[in-house]
Amino acid sequence: MTTRTPEPQENGLVIVPARYLGRWIAAVAVVGILLMLIYSMFANERFHWDVVGEYLFAAPVMAGLGRTLMLTAISMLIGIVLGIVVAVCRLSANPILSTAAWAYSWFFRGTPLMVQLLFWFFLAALIPNIGLGIPFGPQLLSIDTNSVISPFTAALLGLSLNEGAYMGEIVRSGIRSIAAGQTEAAKAIGMSRLQTMRRVILPQAMRVIIPPTGNETIGMLKYTSLVIVIGYSELLTSVSIIYSRNFQTIPLLIVAAIWYLAVTAVLSVGQYFVERHFERGFTPIKGKKPAAPAASATGPVTGPTPAPSIEPELEPSK
Amino acid sequence: MNEPVLRAHNVRKSFGHLEILKGITLEVQAGQVACLLGPSGSGKSTFLRCINHLEKISDGEMWVHGDRIGYRRAGNKLHELKENETAKQRASVGMVFQQFNLFPHRTALENVIEGPTIVQRKSRAKAMAEGMELLDRVGLADKYQHYPSQLSGGQQQRVAIARALALKPKLMLFDEPTSALDPELVGEVLEVMTSLAASGMTMIVVTHEMGFAKEVGDVVHFMADGQLVESGSPRQVLEDPREPRTQAFLSKVLA
């Protein structure tokens, strides 16, 4: 789509750029549709942008947003930790552990999240008392389930246990993407299994794990809205309480959508920086050339090397 | 004679029904450079991996510096060591792999100090000073901040040698250290290994570099089909082999 007028070359010939009529038609159509949408959004007064503006920063909406963010953060955190445990168990040589991890993923991925949330909320109907004691023996401590399972704990249990099942698969794929030679090299310098996992495998697996985890986090942000069924007052519930009073359903749903979009935008930026951190060593580092001269030094072994700052700054590149 | 650095007695290794090592018995004395030669599939690499317990031996016994590898004897029973116990044994044996296996997310220096700081719990400052000395020894002190992806194959393998040396091993194992390198990069790695041998390090080297075996090796072991066919001085084995199997192999390699 260059509009530059062609100039004669040295040999006097003129280059005429190829023209693509289809591209122009498509572009015009898309811009046209976009303008129509924007026009209708502002011309149609039933959108009630004044109401949207009125409630965008209203106290109950802000409180709901805060709870949504908290629920997202804690559920993701627990989900990721559970995911790592599940993945390590899945890859364990112990058949009981790997089967148990598989069954966990199967169950929590195989039932609707809504059902799981309701299940945890109504746990008291199934198990009226939660006790601490010797299995099949005397109880030492017993408490009423309803006093433990608040809408918040039910939401947290439902969301994080569900997330753990998905994260388990993501972490497992990340761990499996690391070549066996890395484990052998770690073993050869005497590392234990835990050290190998923590220092060698997981940091590299992160490259594979981060992008889908970003997806999961953005997904989780919106899955929290499902807890409306158990009445925990996160963003969507807060908004629904308002519109059930003033019947401004659409404007208030727009308020919620604006906040979900805004948080998603912030999370996407965060993901970019986390990804860049774990790319160390895999892609040429932009704007941060290693201090030492890259070229030269073809001669091997011994010989007086210039020996740079032998007491090097710790953490050469972070 | 003193206790040998490596003593292997009738070592066998099977994968399923396939027997890779059919009873290997050999000793490596302190300061010796032992080269393992033989056609691919003869079990050289497997034997090397057994020394470092990356593979478990199926039968036979093996000692490194008098310590039984992988088992503890009590009466007439051998108790298998747990993984974290074998991890300790491994630290006294350095290993260099065909594919380098450097940690790609760590710089050259970070690769070298990983063992000393994490496994031996040395202070970071001390490990870094020693690490720089080692990188200097392999001629890469100016590359300490480079990531493996920024180094050539030969440079990566030299960092890998420095990483193995950082644990101050009593024995160094080399598993075809130059086989994955471009021909023009082989020399720099062999030079490092030659100077290491000259410093008195005990080394077991699986290699196809006949020149290295002849120049640097103190003893050559020729393996074929999971058996030790012939052992002797490089001159004797390479120039005047007694066994027909060795003769056949050398005639192909040196042709």
Contacts between the chains, C-beta under 8 A, distances in Angstrom:
chain1	res1	chain2	res2	distance
A	179	B	101	8.0
A	181	B	97	6.4
A	181	B	99	5.4
A	181	B	101	4.1
A	182	B	101	6.3
A	182	B	103	6.9
A	184	B	54	5.7
A	184	B	97	6.9
A	184	B	101	6.4
A	185	B	97	6.6
A	185	B	101	3.7
A	185	B	102	7.4
A	185	B	103	7.1
A	185	B	160	8.0
A	186	B	103	7.9
A	187	B	52	7.9
A	187	B	54	6.4
A	187	B	87	7.1
A	187	B	90	6.4
A	188	B	52	6.0
A	188	B	54	7.2
A	188	B	90	6.2
A	188	B	93	7.8
A	188	B	94	7.5
A	188	B	95	4.1
A	188	B	97	7.8
A	188	B	164	7.3
A	189	B	90	7.6
A	189	B	91	7.0
A	189	B	114	6.5
A	189	B	115	3.8
A	189	B	119	6.1
A	189	B	163	6.8
A	189	B	164	7.3
A	189	B	166	7.9
A	189	B	167	6.1
A	190	B	87	5.1
A	190	B	88	6.6
A	190	B	90	4.9
A	190	B	91	3.3
A	190	B	115	6.3
A	190	B	119	4.3
A	190	B	120	7.9
A	190	B	167	6.6
A	191	B	87	6.6
A	191	B	115	7.7
A	191	B	118	6.6
A	191	B	119	5.9
A	192	B	83	7.1
A	192	B	84	5.0
A	192	B	87	5.2
A	193	B	83	6.1
A	193	B	84	7.7
A	195	B	118	5.8
A	195	B	119	7.3
A	199	B	114	6.9
A	199	B	118	6.1
A	200	B	103	5.8
A	203	B	105	5.2
A	204	B	103	7.8
A	204	B	104	6.8
A	204	B	105	5.5
A	278	B	105	7.7
A	280	B	105	5.6
A	280	B	147	7.1
A	281	B	104	4.8
A	281	B	105	4.6
A	281	B	106	6.8
A	281	B	107	7.6
A	281	B	147	3.8
A	281	B	148	6.7
A	281	B	149	6.0
A	282	B	104	6.3
A	282	B	105	7.4
A	282	B	149	6.6
A	284	B	149	7.9
A	284	B	150	7.5
A	285	B	147	7.9
A	290	B	143	7.7
A	290	B	145	4.3
A	290	B	146	5.2
A	290	B	150	6.9
A	291	B	145	5.6
A	292	B	142	4.4
A	292	B	143	6.0
A	292	B	144	7.1
A	292	B	145	6.0
A	292	B	146	7.2
A	293	B	142	6.8
A	294	B	146	8.0
A	294	B	150	7.6
A	296	B	142	8.0
A	297	B	139	7.2
A	297	B	140	7.5
A	297	B	142	5.8
A	297	B	143	7.1
A	299	B	139	6.8
A	300	B	138	7.8
A	300	B	139	5.0
A	300	B	154	7.5
A	300	B	158	7.2
A	300	B	187	7.1
A	300	B	188	3.3
A	300	B	189	7.7
A	300	B	191	4.8
A	300	B	192	6.4
A	301	B	137	7.7
A	301	B	138	6.7
A	301	B	139	4.8
A	301	B	188	7.1
A	301	B	191	4.7
A	301	B	192	5.3
A	301	B	195	5.6
A	302	B	137	7.3
A	302	B	139	6.6
A	302	B	195	6.3
A	303	B	139	6.9
A	305	B	136	5.3
A	305	B	139	6.4
A	305	B	141	4.5
A	305	B	142	6.3
A	306	B	141	7.4
A	306	B	142	6.0
A	307	B	132	7.7
A	307	B	136	6.2
A	307	B	141	5.5
A	308	B	141	6.6
A	308	B	142	5.9
A	308	B	144	7.4
A	310	B	129	6.7
A	310	B	132	5.0
A	310	B	141	8.0
A	311	B	125	7.9
A	311	B	128	7.7
A	311	B	129	7.1
A	312	B	109	6.9
A	312	B	128	6.3
A	312	B	132	6.9
A	312	B	144	6.5
A	312	B	145	7.7
A	314	B	124	6.6
A	314	B	125	7.9
A	314	B	128	7.4
A	316	B	107	5.6
A	316	B	109	6.9
A	316	B	110	7.5
A	316	B	144	7.4
A	316	B	145	4.5
A	317	B	107	7.0
A	317	B	145	6.7
